[in-house]
Amino acid sequence: MAGASIGQPRRRKGGRPAAGPMRSAHGHREKVPSLRRAAPSGAEPTSAWERIRAVVRRIPRGRVATYGQVAELAGLPGHARLVGYALHSLPENTAVPWHRVVNARGGISRRAEPGPEALQRRLLELEGIAFDARGRIDLRRQGWRPRLPRAEPA
């Protein structure tokens, strides 16, 4: 693979990592966390995208979550970009509230093709989400804080 050093991610112009696997010091592809989990039948979603969608469905009206937060809650820490891919794959008439997921700065992430950003902002505003002058949401005030499961008494 031209241009990539062993043990380093491939890079695009501008120094950002390109999509694709990392290579180990021996030139082998590094293992990516499994995107499928074995679950008892009917227990919980098994694919990463199903787990992401399940988390996004839990975000209440008038609240937002970050891509990283959704990844963490879906059991995929460090895979915020995967959340973006999963949401991008949703059909147009989906019931999954994709518009409630924003970037870590509380902003609406830019898309490769412009257009959905204005729709996302409009949907959030209809739910009472306020934007500041920079187009960001105050995550401390309007961020979703899911309840953690209660610990079982010992």
Residue frames relative to the residue before (quaternion, step in Angstrom):
aa qw qx qy qz dx dy dz
M 1.0000 0.0000 0.0000 0.0000 0.00 0.00 0.00
A 0.3493 -0.7752 0.4915 0.1882 3.55 -0.49 1.17
G 0.8241 0.2975 -0.2100 0.4339 3.54 -1.09 0.77
A 0.6920 0.4412 -0.2951 0.4892 3.61 1.15 -0.22
S 0.3439 -0.7176 0.5680 0.2100 3.53 -0.96 0.88
I 0.5703 -0.5794 0.4471 0.3731 3.53 -1.14 0.55
G 0.8019 0.2500 -0.2163 0.4976 3.54 -0.94 0.96
Q 0.6836 0.4302 -0.2757 0.5212 3.58 1.30 0.00
P 0.5071 -0.6321 0.4741 0.3444 3.58 -1.09 0.60
R 0.5524 -0.5646 0.4765 0.3861 3.54 -1.20 0.47
R 0.2244 -0.7896 0.5606 0.1093 3.58 -1.07 0.69
R 0.3523 -0.6903 0.5904 0.2254 3.54 -1.22 0.68
K 0.6833 -0.3896 0.3718 0.4931 3.54 -1.31 -0.10
G 0.7509 0.3472 -0.2727 0.4912 3.57 -0.96 0.78
G 0.5553 -0.6712 0.3603 0.3336 3.59 1.27 0.09
R 0.5208 0.6284 -0.4370 0.3779 3.61 1.21 0.01
P 0.5550 -0.6139 0.4307 0.3599 3.60 -1.03 0.69
A 0.3827 -0.6942 0.5600 0.2409 3.55 -1.06 0.75
A 0.5804 -0.5473 0.4514 0.3999 3.53 -1.23 0.39
G 0.5436 0.6079 -0.4536 0.3594 3.54 -1.02 0.68
P 0.6411 -0.5696 0.3598 0.3675 3.54 -1.23 0.38
M 0.4639 -0.6159 0.5473 0.3253 3.53 -1.28 0.44
R 0.3151 -0.7252 0.5772 0.2041 3.56 -1.22 0.44
S 0.4207 -0.6920 0.5262 0.2595 3.54 -1.02 0.81
A 0.7184 -0.4268 0.3209 0.4459 3.55 -1.31 0.06
H 0.6996 0.4466 -0.2623 0.4922 3.59 1.20 -0.50
G 0.5879 -0.6085 0.3599 0.3931 3.58 1.29 0.14
H 0.5348 0.6136 -0.4160 0.4054 3.59 1.26 0.09
R 0.5488 -0.5846 0.4701 0.3689 3.53 -1.17 0.52
E 0.4109 -0.6923 0.5291 0.2681 3.55 -1.00 0.82
K 0.5244 -0.6492 0.4587 0.3051 3.52 -1.07 0.74
V 0.2591 -0.7381 0.6071 0.1398 3.55 -0.92 0.99
P 0.5938 -0.5728 0.3982 0.4008 3.62 -0.96 0.71
S 0.5783 -0.6086 0.4176 0.3475 3.55 -1.00 0.82
L 0.2882 -0.7655 0.5531 0.1583 3.54 -0.89 0.93
R 0.6917 0.3517 -0.2807 0.5649 3.58 1.26 0.17
R 0.0957 -0.7740 0.6239 0.0507 3.51 -1.08 0.78
A 0.4231 -0.6644 0.5433 0.2906 3.53 -1.04 0.71
A 0.0210 0.7893 -0.6118 0.0467 3.56 -0.86 0.99
P 0.5807 -0.5564 0.4375 0.4023 3.55 -1.11 0.54
S 0.5978 -0.5915 0.3831 0.3822 3.58 -1.01 0.75
G 0.8396 0.1685 -0.1636 0.4897 3.51 -0.94 1.02
A 0.5156 0.6772 -0.4098 0.3280 3.61 1.22 -0.03
E 0.7824 -0.1943 0.1883 0.5609 3.58 0.51 -1.13
P 0.6408 -0.5161 0.3782 0.4242 3.58 -1.19 0.40
T 0.3343 -0.7860 0.4919 0.1686 3.56 -1.00 0.79
S 0.7050 0.4188 -0.3068 0.4831 3.62 0.91 -0.59
A 0.6385 -0.5355 0.3888 0.3929 3.54 -1.21 0.52
W 0.6688 0.4985 -0.3156 0.4523 3.58 0.90 -0.87
E 0.6294 0.5162 -0.3398 0.4711 3.62 1.02 -0.69
R 0.6489 0.5045 -0.3209 0.4705 3.60 1.00 -0.78
I 0.6254 0.5275 -0.3319 0.4696 3.58 1.03 -0.78
R 0.6719 0.4918 -0.3021 0.4641 3.58 0.85 -0.94
A 0.6262 0.5378 -0.3385 0.4518 3.60 1.01 -0.75
V 0.6501 0.4971 -0.3161 0.4799 3.61 0.98 -0.80
V 0.6700 0.5067 -0.3104 0.4449 3.59 0.84 -0.94
R 0.6162 0.5510 -0.3445 0.4450 3.61 1.05 -0.68
R 0.6601 0.5249 -0.3017 0.4447 3.60 1.15 -0.55
I 0.5326 0.6255 -0.4230 0.3824 3.63 1.17 -0.33
P 0.3413 -0.7785 0.4863 0.2024 3.62 -0.54 1.10
R 0.6426 -0.4887 0.4204 0.4141 3.55 -1.31 0.38
G 0.8031 0.2855 -0.2135 0.4774 3.56 -1.05 0.77
R 0.6911 0.3740 -0.2676 0.5576 3.59 1.31 0.21
V 0.1779 -0.7643 0.6089 0.1161 3.53 -1.27 0.47
A 0.1773 -0.7432 0.6322 0.1285 3.54 -1.31 0.39
T 0.4493 -0.6712 0.5100 0.2957 3.56 -1.19 0.45
Y 0.6566 -0.4958 0.3863 0.4169 3.55 -1.27 0.39
G 0.6669 0.5075 -0.2988 0.4566 3.58 0.94 -0.87
Q 0.6338 0.5271 -0.3229 0.4649 3.57 1.01 -0.80
V 0.6471 0.5044 -0.3164 0.4762 3.60 0.95 -0.87
A 0.6416 0.5227 -0.3271 0.4562 3.60 0.93 -0.87
E 0.6524 0.5215 -0.3088 0.4550 3.58 0.91 -0.93
L 0.6995 0.4715 -0.2679 0.4655 3.59 0.86 -0.98
A 0.6649 0.4833 -0.2957 0.4867 3.58 1.19 -0.52
G 0.5411 -0.6347 0.3956 0.3845 3.59 1.28 0.03
L 0.6191 0.5246 -0.3353 0.4786 3.56 1.22 0.50
P 0.0050 -0.8397 0.5430 0.0060 3.61 0.72 0.99
G 0.7998 0.2730 -0.2206 0.4869 3.55 -1.01 0.86
H 0.6715 0.4867 -0.2979 0.4727 3.60 1.25 0.10
A 0.0746 0.8349 -0.5377 0.0909 3.57 0.92 0.96
R 0.6340 0.5432 -0.3408 0.4323 3.59 0.97 -0.78
L 0.6020 0.5594 -0.3534 0.4470 3.59 1.08 -0.68
V 0.5923 0.5548 -0.3592 0.4608 3.59 1.11 -0.67
G 0.6451 0.5214 -0.3138 0.4621 3.58 0.96 -0.84
Y 0.6517 0.5048 -0.3160 0.4697 3.57 0.95 -0.85
A 0.6609 0.5135 -0.3108 0.4505 3.59 0.92 -0.89
L 0.6824 0.4731 -0.2937 0.4735 3.58 0.93 -0.84
H 0.6205 0.5448 -0.3370 0.4524 3.58 1.06 -0.72
S 0.6763 0.5153 -0.2894 0.4397 3.60 1.09 -0.66
L 0.4851 0.6820 -0.4351 0.3322 3.60 1.23 -0.20
P 0.5019 -0.6320 0.4811 0.3423 3.59 -1.07 0.62
E 0.6809 -0.5318 0.3268 0.3831 3.56 -1.21 0.56
N 0.7692 0.3622 -0.1887 0.4914 3.61 0.91 -0.83
T 0.2541 0.8179 -0.4834 0.1811 3.58 1.15 0.57
A 0.4099 -0.6827 0.5479 0.2564 3.55 -1.25 0.53
V 0.5030 0.6336 -0.4314 0.3992 3.61 1.27 -0.12
P 0.3571 -0.7717 0.4842 0.2063 3.64 -0.63 1.06
W 0.1132 -0.8514 0.5119 0.0174 3.57 0.58 1.24
H 0.6289 0.5849 -0.3297 0.3921 3.56 1.09 -0.74
R 0.6214 0.5616 -0.3369 0.4301 3.62 1.22 -0.31
V 0.6177 0.5119 -0.3509 0.4830 3.61 1.26 0.12
V 0.0201 -0.8079 0.5855 -0.0637 3.55 -0.71 1.18
N 0.6184 -0.5555 0.3895 0.3965 3.56 -1.25 0.17
A 0.7308 -0.4688 0.2928 0.4005 3.57 -1.31 0.26
R 0.6620 0.4792 -0.3093 0.4863 3.61 1.20 -0.36
G 0.5419 -0.6203 0.4021 0.3998 3.59 1.28 -0.05
G 0.5666 0.5999 -0.3795 0.4184 3.55 1.23 0.35
I 0.5191 -0.5880 0.5098 0.3534 3.50 -1.33 0.22
S 0.3969 -0.7388 0.4955 0.2260 3.56 -0.70 1.08
R 0.4874 -0.6548 0.4988 0.2913 3.52 -1.09 0.79
R 0.3095 -0.7340 0.5792 0.1734 3.53 -1.16 0.67
A 0.6448 -0.4999 0.3972 0.4201 3.55 -1.28 0.29
E 0.7594 0.1807 -0.1098 0.6152 3.57 1.05 -0.78
P 0.4164 -0.7343 0.4728 0.2529 3.60 -0.64 1.08
G 0.4692 0.6675 -0.5002 0.2899 3.55 -1.23 0.49
P 0.7329 0.4274 -0.2663 0.4575 3.61 0.62 -1.05
E 0.5438 0.6237 -0.4134 0.3800 3.62 1.14 -0.44
A 0.6657 0.4943 -0.3025 0.4701 3.61 0.94 -0.89
L 0.6349 0.5177 -0.3269 0.4712 3.60 1.01 -0.77
Q 0.6499 0.5167 -0.3179 0.4578 3.58 0.91 -0.90
R 0.6594 0.5025 -0.3130 0.4634 3.58 0.88 -0.89
R 0.6532 0.5148 -0.3136 0.4582 3.59 0.92 -0.89
L 0.6576 0.5065 -0.3144 0.4606 3.61 0.89 -0.87
L 0.6593 0.4976 -0.3057 0.4736 3.58 0.99 -0.82
E 0.6478 0.5135 -0.3217 0.4617 3.59 0.95 -0.82
L 0.6273 0.5356 -0.3298 0.4592 3.60 1.07 -0.71
E 0.6829 0.4476 -0.2715 0.5095 3.58 1.23 -0.50
G 0.6127 -0.5943 0.3372 0.3970 3.59 1.26 0.15
I 0.4347 0.6785 -0.4741 0.3548 3.59 1.23 0.28
A 0.2331 -0.7837 0.5659 0.1061 3.57 -0.85 1.04
F 0.2243 -0.7515 0.6091 0.1182 3.55 -1.13 0.78
D 0.4008 -0.6892 0.5395 0.2707 3.58 -1.09 0.67
A 0.7577 -0.3926 0.2702 0.4459 3.57 -1.31 -0.04
R 0.6832 0.4619 -0.2830 0.4897 3.61 1.18 -0.50
G 0.5474 -0.6359 0.3898 0.3795 3.58 1.26 0.06
R 0.5567 0.6056 -0.3866 0.4171 3.57 1.19 0.52
I 0.3954 -0.6876 0.5679 0.2197 3.50 -1.32 0.55
D 0.4164 -0.6759 0.5415 0.2767 3.58 -1.01 0.78
L 0.2903 -0.8028 0.4999 0.1461 3.57 -0.21 1.31
R 0.5904 0.5644 -0.3816 0.4327 3.62 1.12 -0.48
R 0.7347 0.4107 -0.2241 0.4912 3.57 1.04 -0.79
Q 0.8278 0.2373 -0.0843 0.5013 3.58 0.88 -0.92
G 0.4576 0.6760 -0.4492 0.3630 3.55 1.29 0.24
W 0.4728 -0.6673 0.5053 0.2755 3.54 -1.16 0.68
R 0.0714 -0.7654 0.6392 0.0229 3.53 -0.97 0.96
P 0.2132 -0.8122 0.5284 0.1255 3.59 -0.02 1.24
R 0.5007 -0.6288 0.5010 0.3209 3.51 -1.13 0.66
L 0.3707 -0.7117 0.5535 0.2229 3.52 -1.00 0.86
P 0.5607 -0.5914 0.4359 0.3819 3.60 -1.04 0.61
R 0.5119 -0.6448 0.4705 0.3175 3.56 -1.05 0.74
A 0.4596 -0.6684 0.5118 0.2829 3.55 -1.06 0.80
E 0.4622 -0.6684 0.5136 0.2754 3.52 -1.03 0.82
P 0.4908 -0.6500 0.4741 0.3345 3.63 -0.92 0.77
A 0.4554 -0.7100 0.4750 0.2508 3.54 -1.01 0.86
